[in-house]
Amino acid sequence: MSIFWRYRTALQWACLALCSCAPGAALGEPEPQPLEAIVATAITAGEERAGQFGFDNVSVEVRSLDQRLRLPRCEAPLSGTIPRSSSVPGLVNVRVDCATPKPWSIYVRARIVAQRSVPVLTRPLPRGARIQDEDLQLVDMPVDSVLDGIIFEPQQIVGMELARGLNAGSTLKVSQLRRPKVIKRGQLVTLKAGEGGLEVQIQGKALADAVEGERVMVSNLSSGKTVEGTANSDGTVTVR
């Protein structure tokens, strides 16, 4: 009788040790989804979305997940999506999805930070100054939603006129630039008219300011009549 009791007690201790070492395996429970895989998927989604906006120097910071989170292990690769309305770079919500065997979704908070070459002024310039190539240099800086509206291409800036004075190191926005005036009110201009290879040029007086390509009224000094023409980059006016 004592032998049987010792055998049963030994068996109980063996089962207890087995259960305490691997409770999941003993109960047949599957391992949960590794949190690292969820974070990696969110990072990939952030990098891809930033790439769609032309950013190639990108880092994605994912907010720490609750270590108690237990989701069924996904048998297929996880997928991550970011709503189209999200401002990139900046704070975004990434939806991480598992399709099989038990579908689930989780939203992960992430911050997308991007570096981009941005043209800035090399020196202070006053209001009305026309920007030249030497007035700009490219610098790498973090880009976020605060920089919305900034011009990234120098060729879109050179030749434009400042609407207000800016300091050295300033970035340029569309609202800070304007097309330069090629004609000013009261200025003497040359009126060009003609067709079929025959051109007539006469003197006139501009009745308003005008930028290149803009329509402007000019007084014909010979006839005294007012005509309308198109301002050219050289300060002449073409009448058709």
Secondary structure, 3 states (H helix, E strand, C coil): CHHHHHHHHHHHHHHHHHHHHCHHHHHCCCCECCHHHHHHHHHHHHHHHHHHCCCCEEEEEECCCCCCCCCECCCCCCEEECCCCCCCCEEEEEEEEECCCCCEEEEEEEEEEEEEEEEEECCCECCCCECCHHHEEEEEEEECHHHCCECCCHHHCCCCEECCCECCCCECEHHHEECCEEECCCCEEEEEEEECCEEEEEEEEECCCEECCCEEEEEECCCCCEEEEEECCCCCEEEC
